Amino acid sequence: MEKIEYSGTVYLLDHKYPEPLLNHSLKKLQQLGIKKEDITITDSPENPKIGNVVVEVFPYHMEIARVRTIRNESFICGSIMTVELKTDAVGKYID
């Protein structure tokens, strides 16, 4: 699995998904070379900077993107990669 180059804060967007999904997402980000202490879980990043990594979590995948532009307190990201989140037959997340 390739590593993600980043500096500063990595924002993991939480849209009130279950804790097992967020925990598995954190684990996957660490496998991609992101330190746990650099990850901030939030519903909306405050003051993101150009170059920050933003991770949008969905039930079966994560969209990882980098902030390209900031306009009027909104940010526009360019996609870096999509990571599949696999589950077993009963819905437990696996590697």
MARLOMI-720455 format. One record per residue: x, z negated, y negated of N, C-alpha, C in turn. Coordinates in pm, 1 decimal. Layout:
<bavos>
BAVO      n_X      n_Z      n_Y     ca_X     ca_Z     ca_Y      c_X      c_Z      c_Y
BAVO        X        Z        Y        X        Z        Y        X        Z        Y
...
</bavos>
This chain:
<bavos>
BAVO      n_X      n_Z      n_Y     ca_X     ca_Z     ca_Y      c_X      c_Z      c_Y
BAVO     85.4      0.0    117.4      0.0      0.0      0.0     90.1      0.0   -124.0
BAVO     61.5     85.5   -219.1    145.8     92.1   -338.4    122.6    -27.2   -430.3
BAVO    222.4    -55.8   -511.4    215.3   -168.1   -605.4    168.1   -117.1   -741.9
BAVO     99.5   -203.3   -815.2     51.6   -169.0   -949.5    147.0   -228.8  -1050.8
BAVO    195.2   -145.2  -1141.0    278.1   -194.0  -1250.4    185.9   -241.7  -1361.9
BAVO    215.8   -358.8  -1415.0    131.5   -414.2  -1520.7    213.5   -511.3  -1602.9
BAVO    161.5   -543.6  -1718.8    218.6   -651.4  -1799.3    102.5   -723.4  -1865.2
BAVO    117.7   -852.1  -1884.1     10.9   -929.8  -1946.8    -98.5   -964.5  -1848.7
BAVO   -218.2   -975.6  -1901.1   -333.5  -1020.1  -1824.1   -397.4   -905.1  -1747.2
BAVO   -441.6   -934.9  -1625.1   -522.3   -842.5  -1545.5   -662.0   -902.1  -1542.4
BAVO   -760.9   -825.9  -1587.9   -898.8   -874.7  -1595.6   -976.8   -832.0  -1471.9
BAVO  -1030.1   -929.5  -1399.8  -1116.7   -904.4  -1286.0  -1259.2   -929.1  -1334.1
BAVO  -1337.9   -822.6  -1344.0  -1473.3   -833.8  -1397.8  -1567.8   -889.2  -1291.3
BAVO  -1631.2   -999.2  -1323.3  -1722.7  -1067.5  -1233.2  -1865.2  -1045.6  -1280.6
BAVO  -1941.8   -973.7  -1201.5  -2082.7   -951.2  -1233.2  -2170.3  -1039.0  -1144.6
BAVO  -2125.1  -1165.3  -1126.1  -2196.6  -1267.0  -1048.2  -2211.3  -1228.7   -901.1
BAVO  -2104.7  -1170.0   -847.3  -2101.4  -1140.4   -704.7  -2068.2  -1267.1   -626.7
BAVO  -2094.5  -1269.6   -495.6  -2067.7  -1388.8   -414.4  -1918.3  -1423.4   -411.6
BAVO  -1890.0  -1549.9   -393.3  -1752.7  -1599.1   -391.8  -1664.1  -1531.2   -286.5
BAVO  -1714.8  -1503.7   -162.6  -1628.4  -1435.5    -64.9  -1579.2  -1298.6   -114.2
BAVO  -1663.0  -1226.5   -188.1  -1622.2  -1096.3   -242.1  -1513.2  -1113.9   -347.1
BAVO  -1528.7  -1208.7   -436.1  -1426.3  -1232.5   -538.3  -1295.2  -1279.7   -476.0
BAVO  -1303.1  -1368.2   -376.7  -1182.5  -1416.6   -310.5  -1109.5  -1303.1   -239.9
BAVO  -1183.8  -1215.3   -174.1  -1121.8  -1101.2   -106.1  -1060.4  -1005.5   -208.4
BAVO  -1127.0   -988.0   -320.9  -1073.5   -901.8   -427.1   -942.3   -958.7   -481.2
BAVO   -936.2  -1089.4   -501.8   -812.8  -1153.1   -547.2   -700.3  -1130.8   -446.2
BAVO   -733.0  -1145.7   -319.0   -633.8  -1124.6   -213.5   -580.6   -981.3   -215.7
BAVO   -669.5   -884.3   -231.1   -628.4   -743.6   -235.9   -540.4   -715.9   -357.3
BAVO   -573.0   -774.3   -472.1   -491.5   -754.8   -591.5   -352.2   -812.6   -571.6
BAVO   -342.7   -924.8   -504.2   -211.8   -984.4   -476.3   -131.4   -894.0   -382.1
BAVO   -198.4   -829.1   -287.9   -130.2   -734.6   -199.6    -77.2   -614.0   -277.0
BAVO   -138.7   -585.1   -391.2    -95.3   -474.3   -476.4     13.3   -516.6   -574.8
BAVO     60.5   -640.8   -563.4    171.7   -686.9   -644.8    133.4   -760.0   -772.0
BAVO      7.6   -795.9   -786.3    -36.6   -867.9   -905.4    -34.7  -1017.0   -875.5
BAVO     29.9  -1093.0   -961.9     38.5  -1237.9   -942.0    -96.1  -1302.8   -973.3
BAVO   -133.5  -1401.1   -891.5   -262.7  -1468.1   -908.3   -275.3  -1532.5  -1046.3
BAVO   -165.8  -1587.0  -1098.2   -171.4  -1653.0  -1229.6   -189.9  -1554.0  -1344.6
BAVO   -170.2  -1425.0  -1320.0   -189.9  -1323.2  -1423.4   -332.7  -1268.5  -1425.3
BAVO   -416.1  -1309.5  -1328.2   -552.9  -1258.2  -1316.0   -649.9  -1353.2  -1385.9
BAVO   -732.6  -1296.3  -1472.6   -838.9  -1371.0  -1539.0   -972.3  -1315.1  -1492.2
BAVO  -1057.2  -1401.8  -1434.6  -1190.6  -1360.5  -1391.0  -1285.3  -1382.7  -1508.3
BAVO  -1354.7  -1275.6  -1548.1  -1442.6  -1282.3  -1664.4  -1553.8  -1179.7  -1650.7
BAVO  -1662.7  -1200.4  -1725.4  -1767.6  -1098.4  -1726.3  -1740.2   -994.0  -1833.6
BAVO  -1657.0  -1028.0  -1932.2  -1619.7   -935.2  -2038.4  -1486.0   -979.9  -2098.3
BAVO  -1384.2   -895.3  -2090.5  -1253.5   -934.4  -2144.1  -1259.4   -958.3  -2294.7
BAVO  -1195.6  -1065.6  -2339.0  -1184.7  -1091.6  -2482.0  -1051.3  -1037.3  -2530.5
BAVO  -1056.2   -954.4  -2630.2   -936.7   -896.8  -2691.6   -842.5   -828.7  -2593.1
BAVO   -893.8   -733.3  -2512.7   -801.3   -662.1  -2425.4   -704.8   -579.1  -2510.0
BAVO   -588.7   -552.5  -2455.6   -488.7   -473.5  -2526.1   -465.2   -343.7  -2449.5
BAVO   -422.8   -242.3  -2519.2   -390.1   -115.7  -2454.9   -283.4   -142.8  -2349.9
BAVO   -306.6    -94.3  -2230.4   -214.9   -114.8  -2119.6   -258.6   -222.2  -2021.7
BAVO   -351.4   -311.6  -2062.5   -401.5   -413.1  -1968.9   -473.3   -345.2  -1852.4
BAVO   -467.5   -408.8  -1736.8   -537.7   -359.9  -1618.8   -673.0   -430.0  -1611.0
BAVO   -777.3   -351.0  -1583.8   -913.8   -402.1  -1569.4   -963.2   -361.7  -1430.3
BAVO  -1016.2   -458.5  -1356.4  -1063.1   -434.2  -1219.9  -1212.5   -458.9  -1214.4
BAVO  -1286.6   -356.2  -1177.6  -1431.9   -367.2  -1161.8  -1460.6   -378.4  -1012.5
BAVO  -1530.0   -484.0   -974.1  -1557.2   -511.2   -832.8  -1699.1   -466.9   -798.6
BAVO  -1710.8   -400.1   -685.3  -1839.5   -360.9   -628.5  -1841.0   -415.1   -485.2
BAVO  -1956.3   -419.5   -418.6  -1959.7   -479.6   -284.6  -1863.1   -417.6   -182.5
BAVO  -1831.8   -288.7   -194.4  -1748.5   -226.4    -92.0  -1623.0   -159.1   -145.8
BAVO  -1596.3   -173.5   -275.6  -1471.3   -120.4   -330.4  -1440.8   -181.8   -466.3
BAVO  -1316.6   -162.5   -509.9  -1273.6   -205.5   -643.1  -1222.0    -82.9   -717.1
BAVO  -1259.4    -71.1   -843.1  -1206.6     33.2   -931.0  -1102.4    -32.7  -1019.7
BAVO   -979.2     13.8  -1011.1   -870.4    -42.1  -1089.5   -834.5     58.7  -1197.5
BAVO   -832.9     12.5  -1323.3   -810.7    102.5  -1436.4   -720.2     34.9  -1539.4
BAVO   -668.1    116.9  -1629.7   -582.9     67.2  -1737.5   -649.2    100.1  -1871.1
BAVO   -647.7      3.7  -1964.3   -707.3     24.5  -2096.2   -626.3    130.2  -2171.3
BAVO   -696.1    237.3  -2215.3   -630.5    346.8  -2289.7   -654.7    337.8  -2439.4
BAVO   -777.2    300.7  -2476.5   -818.6    302.0  -2616.3   -909.7    183.8  -2643.9
BAVO   -901.1    133.0  -2765.9   -991.8     26.0  -2807.9  -1059.9     71.8  -2936.7
BAVO  -1194.0     67.8  -2936.8  -1272.1    107.5  -3053.8  -1386.1      9.0  -3074.3
BAVO  -1392.0    -49.7  -3193.9  -1503.7   -138.0  -3229.2  -1533.4   -241.1  -3120.7
BAVO  -1433.4   -313.5  -3076.1  -1445.6   -418.1  -2975.6  -1486.2   -366.7  -2837.4
BAVO  -1481.2   -236.1  -2816.2  -1505.4   -177.6  -2684.3  -1375.0   -115.4  -2636.9
BAVO  -1359.8   -104.7  -2506.4  -1238.9    -43.7  -2454.1  -1272.7     70.1  -2359.1
BAVO  -1184.0    167.6  -2353.1  -1198.3    282.6  -2265.5  -1081.1    278.2  -2168.7
BAVO  -1112.2    291.9  -2040.2  -1008.7    282.2  -1936.7   -991.1    414.4  -1863.9
BAVO   -869.9    434.8  -1815.4   -840.3    545.8  -1726.6   -815.0    489.7  -1587.9
BAVO   -870.6    553.3  -1487.4   -861.2    503.5  -1350.7   -718.6    511.0  -1296.9
BAVO   -677.8    404.2  -1227.3   -549.3    402.2  -1158.3   -572.2    431.2  -1010.6
BAVO   -667.0    357.8   -950.2   -696.3    377.4   -808.0   -826.9    309.3   -770.1
BAVO   -877.0    346.4   -653.5   -992.5    282.0   -592.3   -945.1    219.1   -462.3
BAVO   -983.0     93.2   -439.9   -944.6     21.5   -318.7  -1071.2    -11.8   -241.3
BAVO  -1075.6     32.2   -115.9  -1190.7      3.3    -30.8  -1185.3   -142.4     15.6
BAVO  -1300.7   -208.4     14.8  -1313.9   -344.7     65.8  -1393.5   -337.1    195.5
BAVO  -1326.2   -361.3    306.7  -1388.2   -343.6    438.2  -1450.8   -473.4    487.7
BAVO  -1559.2   -457.0    564.8  -1625.6   -570.9    627.7  -1638.5   -546.0    777.8
BAVO  -1654.8   -655.8    852.0  -1679.7   -641.7    994.7  -1831.2   -623.2   1016.4
BAVO  -1874.1   -625.5   1141.5  -2014.4   -599.9   1174.6  -2110.7   -702.6   1116.6
BAVO  -2062.7   -824.7   1090.2  -2152.2   -927.7   1035.0  -2139.2   -942.3    884.2
BAVO  -2056.1   -858.4    821.7  -2042.9   -860.6    676.2  -1929.6   -945.1    621.4
BAVO  -1842.8   -996.4    707.9  -1727.9  -1075.1    661.6  -1617.3   -978.0    619.4
BAVO  -1555.1  -1005.2    503.0  -1450.9   -915.8    453.0  -1325.4   -927.7    536.9
BAVO  -1268.2   -811.2    568.4  -1147.0   -803.3    648.9  -1045.7   -716.8    576.5
BAVO   -919.5   -722.1    621.8   -814.3   -640.1    559.4   -815.8   -499.5    609.3
</bavos>
